[in-house]
Amino acid sequence: MSLTKEYVASLQSFETEEAYRASSSLNYSMLKNIPDGPECLIKDVGTYAPNAFAIGNYVDRYFTDRESIDELYELAKPVIELPESLETLYQIMQNNGKYEPSIEECISCCRENGLWSSIKDDDKLKSRFTDAFFDKLKQSENKSDKIQLTVDQYSQALASIDNIEKNEDAIKLITPTNDQIVFPQFKYEFDMLVPSGKMYRFRIMIDLLILNWVTQKISAVDIKTGANESHKFGDQFKKYRYDIQGILYYFGLLAFRKQYFPEWNKCTPEDFKFLYSPKKANKKPIIVKLSEEFIRSNGDSFCGQDGIFKILDDADWYLYGQTFDSHRLIDNSNGGVDIIKLI
């Protein structure tokens, strides 16, 4: 059996990232925030702030969809600093959509808003309007829709990319062999039973889905970046609850195999991996595999925190009862109580 990228693309649940993010299905981002309250289950569906994760997104895109980088990213122009009164004038002009005002318009605006009120002579007032002021107005008019990377962010992204490209094991992990299809940003939605026995929809977006039609294995890689050295990745893993992401993505791989490749029976828990690369030059990346033992041991509790099974149980309680304005309260001090009566 031979696979093509076109065929794999047709198996996706969503054609675009926008459609994926607009879905109300449960995902990793929602689940990791449930311990802080149920609001994450009902608010901000479809919203996404790519600039908040600009470096990691750039690195992901470099290895998954390099052709789109120039269309999506650009170096941010240097921020133009202005004196306080001139910055006020800039804000007023910008708010009024005046990106190329005349000198006379600037003078009139100053008079109306009490800027440089001690300067009565118009010619002296003109000298306050610097080239930097007019440049900043033009820059704000021509603001790009692309994701802005500062010089420092760009430098960090390139360092992270270089670390991966120089490492034989890392490159081998994400480079397809003749027997493989490596598909980027695979968007998949699936149904899964939660501990209560009820069914909910989940969605995942895998950086790299890997299909090998010879070994009949389905695997996946999620690329991470961070400020820490690779041996400190465990701290980031705990902080951002990558255990929830990894286990959920693994469940998604099993559902995907069952739906489209039921005859492939060699998909093992080791087939989900994180590839982490520091955002510093000349550092070694690290590959972290999720084993069957990890999933079995950390589903209920992870490093003293609720594991994914407990979090799924909480999500089910909030969703089934449509109770999103208070935390689920559990008290086992007296052998357990009826939590519904306590809310």
N, C-alpha and C positions, 0 to 999 in steps of 0.2 A: 504494500500500500504506500502510495506517495502522497504527500501533503503539499499544499501551496499556501502562500500567505493570503491569497485571495479567499481561499476556502476557510482558513482560520478566521479571517476578518468577518466572514459571513456568520460565524458562530457567536459573535459578540451580542450582548443584550442591548447595547446602546451604540448608535453610530457615531456620536460625538461626545466629547468630554462635558459639554454644556448639558446634554441630555442626561448623562450619568449624574451630574451634580444636582440636577433638578429633581431627581427621584427621591421619594420619601422612604425608600427601603432603608433598613438599618445598616449601618456601616461601622467601620473601626472608629472613626472620629466621634460618632455618637456614643458608642459603647464605652470608650475610655473616659468619657466625661460624666457618665451616669453616677459614679460615686459622689459627684459634686451637686447632684440634683437632676430631676427629670426634664428640665427645660430644654436640654439638648435634643430631646426626642421630637420636639414640635416647632422649634424656632430656627430661623435662618436656613431653611431648606433651599438649596440651589445657590446660596451665596458662597463665594470663594474669593480669598484675597491672595493672589499669586505672589505679590510683592513681599508678603510676610515670610515666604519660604523661597525667596528668589534664588539663592545659591543652590539649595538642594534640587529645586525644579530645573535649573539650568543643567546641572550634572545629569539628572535623570533624562532630560531631553537630548543631551549630547549622545548618550548611549542608546537611546530608544527611538529618536526621531530627529536625527541631526539636520536633515534638510529644512526643518521648520524653525531652526534657531534664529536665523536672520529675520524671519517674519514676526517672531514673537518677542525678541529681546533687543535691547540697545543700551549702549553706555549712557548713563545719565549725564546731562550737561552740568557743569559746576554750578553750585548755588551762588547766586549773586547777592551779596550782603549790601544793604543800603542803610544810611543813617535813619533814625527813627521817623522824622517828619517826612522824609522822602519815601520811606516804606509805607507810611500812612497814605500818601498821595498815590503810590503804586496800587495799594489795596482798593482805594476808591475807584481809580480808573479801571482796574481789572473787573471789579464788581459791576461797573457800568458798561463793560464791553468795549472800552476805549483802549485799543492796543497800539494805535499810532496817533495819539492826540497831538494837536498843534500846540505851539508855545502858548498861544492865547487861551486855549482850553485849559491848559495846566495852570496858568495864572488865575483864571476865573475860578477854578476848583479850589485853589489855595485860599482865595478871598472868601469864598462861600463857607469853607470849613475851618477858617481860622488858623491856617498853617503859615508859619513865618509872619505872623500878624505885625511884628515890629518893623518889618521891611515894607516901607510904603512905596518905594520906587520899583516899577515893573522891571526895568533893566537889571537892577540888582537881584531881583527875585529870579529872573531867567537863569542867572549863573548857578542857581541851586539845582537845576534840572540837568543831571549828568548823563553821559552816554550810557553808563551802567543802568540808569533808571529806564531809559528807552529800550535798551537791550533786554532787560528783564520783562518788560511788557510784551515785546515781540515773542520772546521765548515762551511766555505763558499762553499766547494765542496759538502758537504752533505746537502745543504740547502733544506728544505722540501717545497713541493708545498702546504702544508696546510696553512690556515690562521693563522698568528702568533698573539697571545695575550700576552701582557706584564702582569707581575704579577698584576700591578695596574688595567689594563683593566679587567682581570679575576676576580679580587676582586669586581669591580664595577658591572660586569655582575651577579655575584652570589648574590650581595646585591639586585639588581633589581628583580631577580628571587625569592629570599626569601620574599621580600615585597609582591609579588603577591601570593605566596603559603600560606602565613600567613593570607591573607585577604579572608574572607568567600565570599563576593560578587564577588571579582575578580575571584576566583577559580570557583565559580558557573557559571560565565559568559562563561568560556572557557572549562568547563567539560561537556561532553555530557550526557544527560539523556537517559533513555531507549527508548524514542521516537525520538531521534535525531541522526543525523550523523554530526560529526564535522570533516571537511576535511581541511587539512593544505595546505598552499601555492597553492591555487587554481588559475590557470592561464587561463584567459578568454579574448577572443577578440570579439568585437561586433561593429556593424555599428550604427551610430547615426547622426541625422540631426544637423547641426550647425545653428546659427541664420539666416544665409543667405538662408537656405533651401537646401544647398548642403550636401551630405552624405560623412562622413569620417569614417575610421576604428580607433578604440581605443582598448587599452589593459590594463588590470588590473591584479595584482597578490595579492590576498587576503590572509592575514595571516591565518585566520580561517573562512571558509564558513560553516554556520550552517543551516542544513535542518531539519525541524520538520514535519514529515508526518502526525501527529495528528492535530496540529494547522494549518498546511499548511502555515507555515511562512518560508521565506528565509531571513536569516540575516548574518551579517559579523562583524568580529572584527579585528581591526588593532592594533598591540601591539607597543607602543612607549616607549622609555627610554630617560632620560635626566638628566642633572645635577641639575635642579631646583626642589624645593619642588612641590608637586602636585598642590597646590593652585597657582603656578606660570606657570602652563602648558599653560595658555592662551598666554603668551609671546612667547613660542615656537610655538604654534599653528599659531600665526600671522607671525612669522619670516619665517617659512618653508611652509606657505600657505597650511596648512592642510585642509582649507575650500575647496580648489580645489580638493584635493585628496578625501575627504569624499563625496563631491557631485558627482564627476566622478564615484567613486565606487558605489554609490547608483544608478546612471544611469545604470551602468553595471549590478547590481542586478536585476533591472527591465527588462533589455534586456534578461538576463539569464532566469528569470521566464517566460517571454513571449515565449522564444524559447523552453524550456524543460518542464515547468510546467504551461502551460496556464490556467489550471483549478484552480491553487492556486491563490486566489484573495485577500489574507490577508497580502501581503507584504507591510508594512507601512514605512514611512520615518524614524521612530525611530529604524529601524532595521540595521542601520549602527552605529557602536560604535568604539571609540578609548579607549584602555586600556593603561593608562600611569603609569609607575612606575619609581620613582627616582633611580638614580645609587648610592644611599647612604643607609647604613644599617638602619633597623628599621624605615622605612618611609611608610606611607600609600599610596597605589596607588589610582588612580581616574579613573572613567568611564565617558566618555563624549559622549552623544548621539546627533545625528543630527536630529533635528525635521523638520517637513514639513515647519514650519514657518521660520526656519533658512535657508533652501534651497530657499524658496521664497524671503526672505529678503536680502540674501547675494549673489544671483546669479549675480546681476548687479554690486554691489560694496561691498567690504569687508574692513572695517576699513580704509576707505579713499583710498583704492587701487582698481584697476579694478577687478571685480568679474569674475567668470568662464565664463559667457556668453559673456562678452566683450573680454576676452582672446581667447575664441573660435572663435569669429568674426575676431580678429586679425590673428589667425592661419590660418583661411580660406583665408584671403586676401593674406597672404604670399604664401600659398600653391597653390592657384588657379592661381596666377600670376607668380609663381615660382620666386619671388623676395626675395632674402635672403641676399643681400649685403647692405641693408639700412633699417632704421626704418620706420614704417608706420607713416606718419605725418598727424595729424588732427588739423585743426584750425577752431574753431567755433566763433572766435571774430567777423567775418563779416557774421554771419548767416550760416557758413559752406562753404567749398570750395571743389573743385574736387581734392582729395588727389593724384590721379594718376599723375596729371600735376605737382605736387609739388615734386615728387620723381625724 
